[in-house]
Amino acid sequence: SAYRESLAIAHSLEDRVAIAHSVEGIAEIEAEIGTPERAARLLSAATWLRRSTGVPHEVGDRGANKALLPLLRASLGNALYDAIEAGMRSVRVEDVVAEATACAEARMAAKPQVG
């Protein structure tokens, strides 16, 4: 997946903004396939990574996350989402990268092979 590849490159460059962007994309995919808790963990981790850099979202990037957050809150409930978010505040970058990579690889493995 393009997000997995971008994540690997961003991690090798230690670019937290690019890591956050890739993790947000993987969070969107997780939400689309019906794994809202995983999506919430990834989105929360990406948010905290981005905040740690002091770099705000690009104008074009805000739309998906702005729409995803209320969907996740509606799906999980505010209390569970808040608990997940609180748990991700102190997560290590390496752990975020590992979880997001595992999610992306699981999605790739689940795709039917053409040929």
RARA-V475771 format. One record per residue. N is the residue number from 1. PSI is psi in degrees with one decimal (* if undefined). NEAR is the number of other C-alpha atoms within 8 Angstrom. Layout:
n:N psi:PSI near:NEAR
n:N psi:PSI near:NEAR
This chain:
n:1 psi:149.0 near:7
n:2 psi:-37.5 near:5
n:3 psi:-39.5 near:11
n:4 psi:-43.1 near:12
n:5 psi:-43.7 near:8
n:6 psi:-38.7 near:11
n:7 psi:-43.4 near:14
n:8 psi:-43.4 near:8
n:9 psi:-47.1 near:8
n:10 psi:-39.5 near:12
n:11 psi:-41.0 near:11
n:12 psi:-29.0 near:7
n:13 psi:-4.5 near:6
n:14 psi:38.4 near:6
n:15 psi:96.2 near:9
n:16 psi:-33.2 near:11
n:17 psi:-45.3 near:10
n:18 psi:-36.4 near:10
n:19 psi:-47.9 near:14
n:20 psi:-43.0 near:13
n:21 psi:-45.7 near:9
n:22 psi:-41.9 near:12
n:23 psi:-38.7 near:16
n:24 psi:-41.3 near:12
n:25 psi:-41.4 near:9
n:26 psi:-35.6 near:14
n:27 psi:-41.4 near:14
n:28 psi:-43.5 near:11
n:29 psi:-43.6 near:9
n:30 psi:-39.6 near:13
n:31 psi:-41.1 near:13
n:32 psi:-33.5 near:7
n:33 psi:1.9 near:6
n:34 psi:29.9 near:6
n:35 psi:73.2 near:9
n:36 psi:-32.3 near:11
n:37 psi:-42.7 near:9
n:38 psi:-41.7 near:10
n:39 psi:-41.7 near:15
n:40 psi:-41.2 near:13
n:41 psi:-47.1 near:11
n:42 psi:-44.8 near:15
n:43 psi:-42.0 near:11
n:44 psi:-43.7 near:12
n:45 psi:-42.0 near:14
n:46 psi:-40.6 near:13
n:47 psi:-45.6 near:9
n:48 psi:-36.1 near:10
n:49 psi:-46.5 near:12
n:50 psi:-44.1 near:14
n:51 psi:-34.4 near:9
n:52 psi:-20.3 near:6
n:53 psi:-21.4 near:8
n:54 psi:3.5 near:6
n:55 psi:121.0 near:7
n:56 psi:169.3 near:6
n:57 psi:146.1 near:8
n:58 psi:152.4 near:6
n:59 psi:-43.7 near:5
n:60 psi:-21.2 near:6
n:61 psi:-16.9 near:8
n:62 psi:-30.0 near:9
n:63 psi:-51.1 near:7
n:64 psi:-45.6 near:8
n:65 psi:-35.6 near:9
n:66 psi:-36.5 near:8
n:67 psi:-34.3 near:8
n:68 psi:-41.5 near:10
n:69 psi:-51.2 near:8
n:70 psi:-32.1 near:8
n:71 psi:-42.5 near:8
n:72 psi:-41.0 near:14
n:73 psi:-39.9 near:10
n:74 psi:-39.2 near:8
n:75 psi:-42.8 near:7
n:76 psi:-23.4 near:11
n:77 psi:148.6 near:9
n:78 psi:-40.6 near:8
n:79 psi:-46.6 near:7
n:80 psi:-42.9 near:8
n:81 psi:-45.1 near:13
n:82 psi:-38.3 near:8
n:83 psi:-43.0 near:8
n:84 psi:-46.0 near:12
n:85 psi:-44.1 near:12
n:86 psi:-37.7 near:7
n:87 psi:-22.2 near:8
n:88 psi:-6.7 near:11
n:89 psi:-29.5 near:9
n:90 psi:14.8 near:5
n:91 psi:145.8 near:9
n:92 psi:148.2 near:6
n:93 psi:-42.8 near:7
n:94 psi:-37.6 near:6
n:95 psi:-38.4 near:8
n:96 psi:-46.8 near:12
n:97 psi:-42.9 near:12
n:98 psi:-44.7 near:8
n:99 psi:-44.7 near:9
n:100 psi:-40.2 near:13
n:101 psi:-43.6 near:10
n:102 psi:-41.1 near:8
n:103 psi:-47.8 near:10
n:104 psi:-40.9 near:12
n:105 psi:-36.0 near:10
n:106 psi:-38.6 near:8
n:107 psi:-40.1 near:8
n:108 psi:-40.7 near:8
n:109 psi:-30.0 near:7
n:110 psi:-17.0 near:6
n:111 psi:137.4 near:6
n:112 psi:140.8 near:5
n:113 psi:133.9 near:4
n:114 psi:135.6 near:3
n:115 psi:* near:2
